[in-house]
Amino acid sequence: MRVLITGGAGFIGSNLALTLQEMFPDAKIYVLDNFSSGHFKNLTGFRGEVITGDIRDRDLWEYVRRHFTFDVIFHKAAITDTTVQDQRLMMETNADSFRFILDLAVEWGAKVIYASSAGVYGKTPPPMREEEGLQPENIYGFSKLMMDRIAQSYMERYPDIRIVGLRYFNVYGPREQFKGKSASMIYQLTLKMIHGQKPRLFKWGEQRRDFVYIKDAVKANILALERDVSGIFNVGTGEARSFNEIVDILNRELGTSYEVEYFDCPYDFYQEFTQADLTKAKDVLGYEPEYSLEEGVREYLDYIRSVQV
Ligand SMILES: NC(=O)c1ccc[n+]([C@@H]2O[C@H](COP(=O)([O-])OP(=O)(O)OC[C@H]3O[C@@H](n4cnc5c(N)ncnc54)[C@H](O)[C@@H]3O)[C@@H](O)[C@H]2O)c1
């Protein structure tokens, strides 16, 4: 199996690369990344090769076309900072370059598993279902919705190609630290609290999110690889938990009793409440999340302590 992982130096892509090489030791795995939000340290222990380049660059894809063929492409590369406002840059990077990848997949007969996002739902009332309420509130969510539309067009035009979109909710876990301010709320709060600082939240900490542990997100990718299906699926836990609850869990796990300092939210497009409806993901992919928030945070804390971030 020849595997290409775009965005493989990033959080989800690197965890996927490291899992795939253990599960499929004979697979030839390539990471393609421009290292804008990814980091080479995420690939410590990776035994494959890296192609350095920008997914917007047609010449890069022409080079890849001439020198490689892949059986499966995991497409994770994207601008992942949801506060970026440059609409053209966001669209060219996240949406338009996806067409280059799909065209190559058609040529190779490769399977494509790509990263969509719960950002496509915007402020739609939860639980979010794949076919409903697609009203993104920012250009990031819009670019991901356009990826889904592009994917659906290719699914219709090329029914023999398998294309799977995974709409991640809030993924957290090891190797997200290089995302900086775009890393999960769980990471940000943990960092503050283990360094003896008060947790800070937007007023009044009751925003609820579907937080999904990285191992469950990787599992969804493996299922998408193994199943002979096309489609777009939510990847979450099906549960919405508040930011205040994260602080409670962390206080319990760390043996601390920090009180939260609340401040005004500066964004007008901030998602207040996300929760995945997992019916379709369960029925078609066989996806069942294994980690509760408590279990995920506990395992993640061991990692954070071990790398001393
Ligand atoms: N982490 C989450 O909670 C979450 C939620 C919803 C969707 N997603 C999606 O999952 C995917 C992976 O996200 P992540 O959390 O691992 O973020 P990340 O920022 O760690 O990974 C993105 C990777 O893409 C690379 N990249 C960015 N622009 C590129 C370009 N023009 N050319 C080549 N490489 C480029 C970055 O260097 C980075 O390694 C993204 O598509 C993201 O939109 C993530």
PDBQT file of the ligand as one rigid body, heavy atoms in Angstrom, charges set to zero:
ROOT
HETATM    1  N1  LIG A 401      -7.901  19.435  15.232  1.00  0.00    +0.000 N 
HETATM    2  C1  LIG A 401      -9.196  19.622  15.129  1.00  0.00    +0.000 C 
HETATM    3  O1  LIG A 401      -9.913  19.745  16.132  1.00  0.00    +0.000 OA
HETATM    4  C2  LIG A 401      -9.862  19.699  13.772  1.00  0.00    +0.000 A 
HETATM    5  C3  LIG A 401     -11.236  19.930  13.733  1.00  0.00    +0.000 A 
HETATM    6  C4  LIG A 401     -11.862  19.994  12.490  1.00  0.00    +0.000 A 
HETATM    7  C5  LIG A 401     -11.124  19.825  11.333  1.00  0.00    +0.000 A 
HETATM    8  N2  LIG A 401      -9.783  19.620  11.405  1.00  0.00    +0.000 N 
HETATM    9  C6  LIG A 401      -9.047  19.459  10.142  1.00  0.00    +0.000 C 
HETATM   10  O2  LIG A 401      -8.141  18.383  10.249  1.00  0.00    +0.000 OA
HETATM   11  C7  LIG A 401      -6.980  18.639   9.464  1.00  0.00    +0.000 C 
HETATM   12  C8  LIG A 401      -5.738  18.513  10.319  1.00  0.00    +0.000 C 
HETATM   13  O3  LIG A 401      -5.796  19.500  11.354  1.00  0.00    +0.000 OA
HETATM   14  P1  LIG A 401      -4.790  19.508  12.559  1.00  0.00    +0.000 P 
HETATM   15  O4  LIG A 401      -5.580  19.741  13.787  1.00  0.00    +0.000 OA
HETATM   16  O5  LIG A 401      -3.901  18.334  12.480  1.00  0.00    +0.000 OA
HETATM   17  O6  LIG A 401      -4.001  20.865  12.273  1.00  0.00    +0.000 OA
HETATM   18  P2  LIG A 401      -2.458  21.162  11.992  1.00  0.00    +0.000 P 
HETATM   19  O7  LIG A 401      -2.389  22.615  11.779  1.00  0.00    +0.000 OA
HETATM   20  O8  LIG A 401      -1.607  20.558  13.054  1.00  0.00    +0.000 OA
HETATM   21  O9  LIG A 401      -2.197  20.374  10.623  1.00  0.00    +0.000 OA
HETATM   22  C9  LIG A 401      -2.305  20.949   9.352  1.00  0.00    +0.000 C 
HETATM   23  C10 LIG A 401      -1.036  20.619   8.581  1.00  0.00    +0.000 C 
HETATM   24  O10 LIG A 401      -1.166  21.119   7.244  1.00  0.00    +0.000 OA
HETATM   25  C11 LIG A 401       0.048  21.764   6.897  1.00  0.00    +0.000 C 
HETATM   26  N3  LIG A 401      -0.270  22.782   5.883  1.00  0.00    +0.000 N 
HETATM   27  C12 LIG A 401      -0.990  23.907   6.058  1.00  0.00    +0.000 A 
HETATM   28  N4  LIG A 401      -1.088  24.591   4.909  1.00  0.00    +0.000 NA
HETATM   29  C13 LIG A 401      -0.406  23.855   3.989  1.00  0.00    +0.000 A 
HETATM   30  C14 LIG A 401      -0.134  24.046   2.620  1.00  0.00    +0.000 A 
HETATM   31  N5  LIG A 401      -0.576  25.131   1.957  1.00  0.00    +0.000 N 
HETATM   32  N6  LIG A 401       0.598  23.107   1.958  1.00  0.00    +0.000 NA
HETATM   33  C15 LIG A 401       1.078  22.020   2.616  1.00  0.00    +0.000 A 
HETATM   34  N7  LIG A 401       0.828  21.793   3.927  1.00  0.00    +0.000 NA
HETATM   35  C16 LIG A 401       0.113  22.698   4.604  1.00  0.00    +0.000 A 
HETATM   36  C17 LIG A 401       0.576  22.358   8.183  1.00  0.00    +0.000 C 
HETATM   37  O11 LIG A 401       1.965  22.630   8.157  1.00  0.00    +0.000 OA
HETATM   38  C18 LIG A 401       0.197  21.247   9.188  1.00  0.00    +0.000 C 
HETATM   39  O12 LIG A 401       1.231  20.293   9.294  1.00  0.00    +0.000 OA
HETATM   40  C19 LIG A 401      -7.168  20.035   8.871  1.00  0.00    +0.000 C 
HETATM   41  O13 LIG A 401      -7.673  19.904   7.550  1.00  0.00    +0.000 OA
HETATM   42  C20 LIG A 401      -8.208  20.663   9.774  1.00  0.00    +0.000 C 
HETATM   43  O14 LIG A 401      -8.949  21.651   9.108  1.00  0.00    +0.000 OA
HETATM   44  C21 LIG A 401      -9.129  19.551  12.595  1.00  0.00    +0.000 A 
ENDROOT
TORSDOF 0
